[in-house]
Structure formats: structure tokens, C-alpha cells
Amino acid sequence: MSLLRFLGLLFAFVGVLASCTVVIALLVLLLRFWPVLFVCLLALALFGWLMEHCGIRINTRD
């Protein structure tokens, strides 16, 4: 049973490292090619406007 737990934790650790690597690579890409950063910011702003326009709220603080 401990071998199975070890393998599960190993896969979880590798998954976390892989996701961190992807996030860092995306940040470098966005900072290197600033038009991509502009497009991403514009897409986030449009998504926020669309969520507000549809009445969808993520947090319920008033």
C-alpha cells in the first residue's frame, strides 16, 4: 500500500511541477511578445464585461 501511495504522491508532485513550468513559460511568452499580452488583457476585460452583462457573479460579497 505504501508503494501505491508513493506513486500517487509522485504523480501529484510531477503534475504540480509541470503546471508551474507552464505558467512560467506563459508569463515569459506574454512579456516577450507584448501584443499577446495585450490580446490576453483585452480578452479578460471582454469576459468580465460579458459576465457582468449576463448577471453572473463569482463572489457573493455585497
Biopython code that builds the backbone (N, CA, C, O; Angstrom):
import numpy as np
from Bio.PDB.StructureBuilder import StructureBuilder

atoms = [
    (1, "MET", "N", (0.820, -1.193, 0.000)),
    (1, "MET", "CA", (0.000, 0.000, 0.000)),
    (1, "MET", "C", (0.870, 1.266, 0.000)),
    (1, "MET", "O", (0.491, 2.281, -0.585)),
    (2, "SER", "N", (2.032, 1.204, 0.654)),
    (2, "SER", "CA", (2.884, 2.388, 0.698)),
    (2, "SER", "C", (3.485, 2.685, -0.680)),
    (2, "SER", "O", (3.726, 3.847, -1.007)),
    (3, "LEU", "N", (3.727, 1.658, -1.485)),
    (3, "LEU", "CA", (4.228, 1.890, -2.838)),
    (3, "LEU", "C", (3.181, 2.606, -3.681)),
    (3, "LEU", "O", (3.515, 3.499, -4.459)),
    (4, "LEU", "N", (1.924, 2.220, -3.532)),
    (4, "LEU", "CA", (0.842, 2.871, -4.257)),
    (4, "LEU", "C", (0.704, 4.330, -3.822)),
    (4, "LEU", "O", (0.496, 5.208, -4.659)),
    (5, "ARG", "N", (0.816, 4.589, -2.536)),
    (5, "ARG", "CA", (0.740, 5.959, -2.031)),
    (5, "ARG", "C", (1.922, 6.777, -2.562)),
    (5, "ARG", "O", (1.752, 7.926, -2.969)),
    (6, "PHE", "N", (3.110, 6.186, -2.558)),
    (6, "PHE", "CA", (4.291, 6.872, -3.073)),
    (6, "PHE", "C", (4.117, 7.235, -4.545)),
    (6, "PHE", "O", (4.438, 8.353, -4.947)),
    (7, "LEU", "N", (3.618, 6.307, -5.345)),
    (7, "LEU", "CA", (3.417, 6.581, -6.766)),
    (7, "LEU", "C", (2.373, 7.674, -6.976)),
    (7, "LEU", "O", (2.529, 8.527, -7.850)),
    (8, "GLY", "N", (1.321, 7.648, -6.183)),
    (8, "GLY", "CA", (0.314, 8.701, -6.289)),
    (8, "GLY", "C", (0.877, 10.065, -5.941)),
    (8, "GLY", "O", (0.617, 11.046, -6.639)),
    (9, "LEU", "N", (1.650, 10.131, -4.861)),
    (9, "LEU", "CA", (2.263, 11.405, -4.483)),
    (9, "LEU", "C", (3.305, 11.856, -5.498)),
    (9, "LEU", "O", (3.458, 13.052, -5.749)),
    (10, "LEU", "N", (4.017, 10.902, -6.078)),
    (10, "LEU", "CA", (4.999, 11.242, -7.109)),
    (10, "LEU", "C", (4.316, 11.843, -8.328)),
    (10, "LEU", "O", (4.787, 12.846, -8.863)),
    (11, "PHE", "N", (3.222, 11.252, -8.775)),
    (11, "PHE", "CA", (2.483, 11.792, -9.914)),
    (11, "PHE", "C", (1.891, 13.162, -9.597)),
    (11, "PHE", "O", (1.865, 14.037, -10.462)),
    (12, "ALA", "N", (1.420, 13.358, -8.377)),
    (12, "ALA", "CA", (0.896, 14.666, -7.985)),
    (12, "ALA", "C", (2.012, 15.712, -8.006)),
    (12, "ALA", "O", (1.808, 16.829, -8.482)),
    (13, "PHE", "N", (3.184, 15.353, -7.493)),
    (13, "PHE", "CA", (4.317, 16.273, -7.468)),
    (13, "PHE", "C", (4.760, 16.635, -8.882)),
    (13, "PHE", "O", (5.022, 17.802, -9.174)),
    (14, "VAL", "N", (4.844, 15.649, -9.749)),
    (14, "VAL", "CA", (5.224, 15.909, -11.146)),
    (14, "VAL", "C", (4.173, 16.793, -11.824)),
    (14, "VAL", "O", (4.522, 17.662, -12.623)),
    (15, "GLY", "N", (2.914, 16.584, -11.517)),
    (15, "GLY", "CA", (1.852, 17.421, -12.081)),
    (15, "GLY", "C", (1.949, 18.862, -11.625)),
    (15, "GLY", "O", (1.746, 19.782, -12.417)),
    (16, "VAL", "N", (2.258, 19.068, -10.354)),
    (16, "VAL", "CA", (2.424, 20.432, -9.847)),
    (16, "VAL", "C", (3.624, 21.100, -10.504)),
    (16, "VAL", "O", (3.543, 22.264, -10.898)),
    (17, "LEU", "N", (4.733, 20.383, -10.628)),
    (17, "LEU", "CA", (5.909, 20.957, -11.287)),
    (17, "LEU", "C", (5.628, 21.291, -12.748)),
    (17, "LEU", "O", (6.063, 22.330, -13.245)),
    (18, "ALA", "N", (4.913, 20.424, -13.425)),
    (18, "ALA", "CA", (4.593, 20.673, -14.832)),
    (18, "ALA", "C", (3.686, 21.898, -14.978)),
    (18, "ALA", "O", (3.880, 22.707, -15.885)),
    (19, "SER", "N", (2.709, 22.037, -14.100)),
    (19, "SER", "CA", (1.814, 23.189, -14.188)),
    (19, "SER", "C", (2.548, 24.484, -13.870)),
    (19, "SER", "O", (2.274, 25.512, -14.488)),
    (20, "CYS", "N", (3.476, 24.452, -12.919)),
    (20, "CYS", "CA", (4.276, 25.643, -12.620)),
    (20, "CYS", "C", (5.155, 26.013, -13.813)),
    (20, "CYS", "O", (5.329, 27.193, -14.118)),
    (21, "THR", "N", (5.697, 25.022, -14.475)),
    (21, "THR", "CA", (6.527, 25.278, -15.655)),
    (21, "THR", "C", (5.700, 25.914, -16.770)),
    (21, "THR", "O", (6.172, 26.821, -17.455)),
    (22, "VAL", "N", (4.494, 25.448, -16.949)),
    (22, "VAL", "CA", (3.621, 26.012, -17.982)),
    (22, "VAL", "C", (3.273, 27.463, -17.653)),
    (22, "VAL", "O", (3.275, 28.312, -18.544)),
    (23, "VAL", "N", (2.978, 27.753, -16.405)),
    (23, "VAL", "CA", (2.642, 29.121, -16.011)),
    (23, "VAL", "C", (3.829, 30.050, -16.230)),
    (23, "VAL", "O", (3.658, 31.155, -16.744)),
    (24, "ILE", "N", (5.013, 29.627, -15.853)),
    (24, "ILE", "CA", (6.205, 30.462, -16.049)),
    (24, "ILE", "C", (6.484, 30.661, -17.538)),
    (24, "ILE", "O", (6.848, 31.760, -17.957)),
    (25, "ALA", "N", (6.318, 29.620, -18.331)),
    (25, "ALA", "CA", (6.529, 29.751, -19.777)),
    (25, "ALA", "C", (5.521, 30.718, -20.392)),
    (25, "ALA", "O", (5.878, 31.503, -21.271)),
    (26, "LEU", "N", (4.274, 30.672, -19.945)),
    (26, "LEU", "CA", (3.274, 31.609, -20.461)),
    (26, "LEU", "C", (3.593, 33.039, -20.060)),
    (26, "LEU", "O", (3.418, 33.959, -20.859)),
    (27, "LEU", "N", (4.061, 33.239, -18.829)),
    (27, "LEU", "CA", (4.439, 34.585, -18.408)),
    (27, "LEU", "C", (5.604, 35.123, -19.232)),
    (27, "LEU", "O", (5.595, 36.286, -19.635)),
    (28, "VAL", "N", (6.592, 34.293, -19.480)),
    (28, "VAL", "CA", (7.724, 34.721, -20.310)),
    (28, "VAL", "C", (7.251, 35.037, -21.719)),
    (28, "VAL", "O", (7.683, 36.028, -22.308)),
    (29, "LEU", "N", (6.377, 34.216, -22.262)),
    (29, "LEU", "CA", (5.847, 34.456, -23.609)),
    (29, "LEU", "C", (5.062, 35.761, -23.663)),
    (29, "LEU", "O", (5.199, 36.531, -24.614)),
    (30, "LEU", "N", (4.242, 36.011, -22.646)),
    (30, "LEU", "CA", (3.443, 37.232, -22.639)),
    (30, "LEU", "C", (4.312, 38.472, -22.477)),
    (30, "LEU", "O", (4.015, 39.517, -23.056)),
    (31, "LEU", "N", (5.378, 38.365, -21.698)),
    (31, "LEU", "CA", (6.252, 39.525, -21.530)),
    (31, "LEU", "C", (7.173, 39.722, -22.730)),
    (31, "LEU", "O", (7.579, 40.847, -23.020)),
    (32, "ARG", "N", (7.500, 38.656, -23.417)),
    (32, "ARG", "CA", (8.385, 38.752, -24.580)),
    (32, "ARG", "C", (7.654, 39.320, -25.792)),
    (32, "ARG", "O", (8.194, 40.162, -26.511)),
    (33, "PHE", "N", (6.444, 38.866, -26.013)),
    (33, "PHE", "CA", (5.643, 39.326, -27.145)),
    (33, "PHE", "C", (4.470, 40.131, -26.594)),
    (33, "PHE", "O", (3.421, 39.568, -26.281)),
    (34, "TRP", "N", (4.643, 41.441, -26.475)),
    (34, "TRP", "CA", (3.649, 42.273, -25.824)),
    (34, "TRP", "C", (2.297, 42.322, -26.540)),
    (34, "TRP", "O", (1.298, 42.565, -25.862)),
    (35, "PRO", "N", (2.184, 42.108, -27.869)),
    (35, "PRO", "CA", (0.832, 42.068, -28.448)),
    (35, "PRO", "C", (-0.011, 40.903, -27.905)),
    (35, "PRO", "O", (-1.231, 41.016, -27.790)),
    (36, "VAL", "N", (0.646, 39.792, -27.576)),
    (36, "VAL", "CA", (-0.081, 38.659, -26.999)),
    (36, "VAL", "C", (-0.604, 39.041, -25.619)),
    (36, "VAL", "O", (-1.720, 38.671, -25.253)),
    (37, "LEU", "N", (0.200, 39.784, -24.849)),
    (37, "LEU", "CA", (-0.237, 40.268, -23.546)),
    (37, "LEU", "C", (-1.431, 41.196, -23.698)),
    (37, "LEU", "O", (-2.389, 41.110, -22.931)),
    (38, "PHE", "N", (-1.378, 42.077, -24.680)),
    (38, "PHE", "CA", (-2.488, 42.994, -24.930)),
    (38, "PHE", "C", (-3.762, 42.234, -25.296)),
    (38, "PHE", "O", (-4.846, 42.568, -24.818)),
    (39, "VAL", "N", (-3.631, 41.227, -26.131)),
    (39, "VAL", "CA", (-4.798, 40.428, -26.534)),
    (39, "VAL", "C", (-5.376, 39.678, -25.334)),
    (39, "VAL", "O", (-6.596, 39.598, -25.186)),
    (40, "CYS", "N", (-4.516, 39.132, -24.480)),
    (40, "CYS", "CA", (-4.993, 38.415, -23.290)),
    (40, "CYS", "C", (-5.719, 39.353, -22.334)),
    (40, "CYS", "O", (-6.772, 39.004, -21.800)),
    (41, "LEU", "N", (-5.161, 40.541, -22.117)),
    (41, "LEU", "CA", (-5.823, 41.515, -21.244)),
    (41, "LEU", "C", (-7.160, 41.963, -21.829)),
    (41, "LEU", "O", (-8.139, 42.122, -21.100)),
    (42, "LEU", "N", (-7.195, 42.162, -23.125)),
    (42, "LEU", "CA", (-8.443, 42.542, -23.787)),
    (42, "LEU", "C", (-9.479, 41.427, -23.685)),
    (42, "LEU", "O", (-10.661, 41.699, -23.475)),
    (43, "ALA", "N", (-9.050, 40.183, -23.832)),
    (43, "ALA", "CA", (-9.972, 39.053, -23.706)),
    (43, "ALA", "C", (-10.510, 38.937, -22.284)),
    (43, "ALA", "O", (-11.692, 38.649, -22.092)),
    (44, "LEU", "N", (-9.648, 39.159, -21.278)),
    (44, "LEU", "CA", (-10.117, 39.125, -19.892)),
    (44, "LEU", "C", (-11.103, 40.243, -19.604)),
    (44, "LEU", "O", (-12.096, 40.034, -18.907)),
    (45, "ALA", "N", (-10.837, 41.434, -20.138)),
    (45, "ALA", "CA", (-11.764, 42.551, -19.948)),
    (45, "ALA", "C", (-13.109, 42.269, -20.615)),
    (45, "ALA", "O", (-14.162, 42.555, -20.046)),
    (46, "LEU", "N", (-13.069, 41.716, -21.807)),
    (46, "LEU", "CA", (-14.306, 41.369, -22.511)),
    (46, "LEU", "C", (-15.080, 40.285, -21.773)),
    (46, "LEU", "O", (-16.307, 40.341, -21.686)),
    (47, "PHE", "N", (-14.366, 39.303, -21.244)),
    (47, "PHE", "CA", (-15.016, 38.243, -20.476)),
    (47, "PHE", "C", (-15.665, 38.807, -19.209)),
    (47, "PHE", "O", (-16.781, 38.425, -18.859)),
    (48, "GLY", "N", (-14.965, 39.715, -18.525)),
    (48, "GLY", "CA", (-15.537, 40.350, -17.331)),
    (48, "GLY", "C", (-16.780, 41.163, -17.662)),
    (48, "GLY", "O", (-17.766, 41.129, -16.926)),
    (49, "TRP", "N", (-16.732, 41.897, -18.776)),
    (49, "TRP", "CA", (-17.901, 42.670, -19.183)),
    (49, "TRP", "C", (-19.072, 41.754, -19.516)),
    (49, "TRP", "O", (-20.213, 42.041, -19.154)),
    (50, "LEU", "N", (-18.789, 40.654, -20.207)),
    (50, "LEU", "CA", (-19.837, 39.706, -20.575)),
    (50, "LEU", "C", (-20.460, 39.054, -19.348)),
    (50, "LEU", "O", (-21.676, 38.871, -19.292)),
    (51, "MET", "N", (-19.635, 38.704, -18.366)),
    (51, "MET", "CA", (-20.156, 38.115, -17.130)),
    (51, "MET", "C", (-21.047, 39.117, -16.403)),
    (51, "MET", "O", (-22.107, 38.757, -15.891)),
    (52, "GLU", "N", (-20.613, 40.374, -16.360)),
    (52, "GLU", "CA", (-21.418, 41.405, -15.697)),
    (52, "GLU", "C", (-22.707, 41.663, -16.458)),
    (52, "GLU", "O", (-23.761, 41.848, -15.848)),
    (53, "HIS", "N", (-22.636, 41.676, -17.774)),
    (53, "HIS", "CA", (-23.810, 41.920, -18.606)),
    (53, "HIS", "C", (-24.844, 40.800, -18.468)),
    (53, "HIS", "O", (-26.047, 41.061, -18.501)),
    (54, "CYS", "N", (-24.388, 39.569, -18.316)),
    (54, "CYS", "CA", (-25.291, 38.438, -18.160)),
    (54, "CYS", "C", (-25.800, 38.289, -16.738)),
    (54, "CYS", "O", (-26.732, 37.522, -16.497)),
    (55, "GLY", "N", (-25.213, 39.000, -15.797)),
    (55, "GLY", "CA", (-25.649, 38.931, -14.419)),
    (55, "GLY", "C", (-25.020, 37.788, -13.646)),
    (55, "GLY", "O", (-25.545, 37.405, -12.600)),
    (56, "ILE", "N", (-23.932, 37.237, -14.113)),
    (56, "ILE", "CA", (-23.254, 36.140, -13.442)),
    (56, "ILE", "C", (-22.215, 36.732, -12.504)),
    (56, "ILE", "O", (-21.363, 37.516, -12.922)),
    (57, "ARG", "N", (-22.289, 36.348, -11.216)),
    (57, "ARG", "CA", (-21.338, 36.841, -10.233)),
    (57, "ARG", "C", (-20.545, 35.663, -9.678)),
    (57, "ARG", "O", (-21.095, 34.593, -9.417)),
    (58, "ILE", "N", (-19.251, 35.876, -9.503)),
    (58, "ILE", "CA", (-18.406, 34.808, -8.988)),
    (58, "ILE", "C", (-18.384, 34.837, -7.467)),
    (58, "ILE", "O", (-18.528, 33.788, -6.838)),
    (59, "ASN", "N", (-18.209, 36.000, -6.860)),
    (59, "ASN", "CA", (-18.276, 36.069, -5.402)),
    (59, "ASN", "C", (-19.579, 36.745, -4.996)),
    (59, "ASN", "O", (-20.145, 37.520, -5.768)),
    (60, "THR", "N", (-20.051, 36.460, -3.802)),
    (60, "THR", "CA", (-21.368, 36.933, -3.372)),
    (60, "THR", "C", (-21.267, 38.025, -2.315)),
    (60, "THR", "O", (-22.239, 38.286, -1.606)),
    (61, "ARG", "N", (-20.110, 38.664, -2.199)),
    (61, "ARG", "CA", (-19.987, 39.761, -1.252)),
    (61, "ARG", "C", (-20.765, 40.965, -1.746)),
    (61, "ARG", "O", (-20.681, 41.314, -2.924)),
    (62, "ASP", "N", (-21.516, 41.600, -0.871)),
    (62, "ASP", "CA", (-22.283, 42.803, -1.247)),
    (62, "ASP", "C", (-21.651, 44.046, -0.667)),
    (62, "ASP", "O", (-22.154, 45.149, -0.875)),
]
sb = StructureBuilder()
sb.init_structure("model")
sb.init_model(0)
sb.init_chain("A")
sb.init_seg("    ")
for serial, (resi, resn, name, xyz) in enumerate(atoms, 1):
    if name == "N":
        sb.init_residue(resn, " ", resi, " ")
    sb.init_atom(name, np.array(xyz, "f"), 0.0, 1.0, " ", f" {name:<3s}", serial, name[0])
structure = sb.get_structure()
